[in-house]
Amino acid sequence: MNAKKTYIGIAVIVLIFGLLVIPKIIERLSNDEVVVNDRLNVAQKQTADSDQGDLAYIKINGKDRRVPSFKFVNQNQDTITDKDYRGKVFLVEFFFTRCPDICIPMNKNLVAIQQEFQGNDKFGIASITIDPENDSPEVLKEYAEHYGVDESNWNFLTGSRDSIYTLANEKFGLLAQENPNIEGGLLHSGYFALVDQNGFIRSRLDPFGNPKVYYKGSIPRDTPVVEDGDNAEIDILVDDIKLLLKKNTSYE
């Protein structure tokens, strides 16, 4: 009998708990508060604690991802290394000059971004071809001139296929591969990597508190915004470049 009373008592407590608490949980879920706000607040606190504004570091195996050393040749046949970008905020893209589709809006977007920072020697761009057999310095030079590029802080780079593909796929995590089944024969991502003055890849947080990692570069800047669609990110990238430039961080 006592055991029966005990079970009834427990059931009453559970019922009261459910009536009081579960509606609040459902309300938070319906408003995305659990999924969005809690994670975002944690991420923002971590970012604030690191004194790095609202841009996150991109981690791999628990370590902040930093651009590794590299050595390529640019459109003017000058040797360019990672040291040439020390102390600068810069963007990295992987592309190729014969690309029939996404490279066109990507590089038009980069021209627009470059114009935003015209004359700023603390900003730069590195465009690395994934088609080195075709994209010689001469071809890259012609390509840069076609887009009206200011070459003072923008290098179009070529080198050995192995080093380029290792840099793209393993070091940056940006897709680059051969694919004979598509026009152009090469497949690559349409994203830009944002790198700070110390060589670390940086990014803003998405609405869920996660780093975006890379910025969409293949969507034209003036594309109309579509709710819950694939929208341009060039304006937010410009804002984030300005944020890093304001820090004026010296190279470590």
FENDA-V767699 format. One line per field, one symbol per residue. ss: DSSP state (A for helix, B for strand, O for the rest). phi: phi as a letter, one per 40 degrees, with the letter a starting at -180 (. if undefined). burial: + if it has 9 or more other ideal C-beta (glycine too) atoms within 8 Angstrom, else -. A space follows every 10 residues. Layout:
ss=???
phi=???
burial=???
//
This chain:
ss=OAAAAAAAAA AAAAAAAAAA AAAAAAAAAA OOAAAAAAAA AAAAAAAAAO OOOOBBBOBB OOBBOBOOOO BBBOOOOOBB BAAAAOOOBB BBBBBOOOOO OAAAAAAAAA AAAAAAOOOO OOBBBBBBBO OOOOOOAAAA AAAAAAOOOO OOOBBBBBOO AAAAAAAAAA AAOOOBBBOO OOOOOBBBOO BBBBBOOOOB BBBBBOOOOO BOOOBBOOOO OOOOOOOOOO OOOAAAAAAA AAAAAAAOOO OO
phi=.ccccccccc ccccccdccc cddccccccc cgcccccccc cccccccccc fbgbbcccbb fgbccbccca abbccbgccb bcccbcgbca bbbbaaccdc bccccdcccc cccdccbdgc ccbabbbbcb bcccccdccc cccccccgcc ccbbbcbbac dccccccccc ccgbdaacac cbcggbbacb bbbbbccbgc cbacccccgb ccgbbcbccd dccdcbcfbc bcbccccdcc cccccccfcc cc
burial=---------- ---------- ----+--++- --++-+-+++ ++++--+--- ----++++-- ----+-+--+ -++++----+ ++--++-+++ +++++++-+- -++-++++++ ++++--+--- -+++++++++ ++-++-+-++ +-++--+-+- +-+++++++- --+++++++- ++-+-++--- ---+-+-+-+ +++++++-++ +++++---+- ++-++++-+- +--------- ++++-+++-+ +-+++-+--- --
//
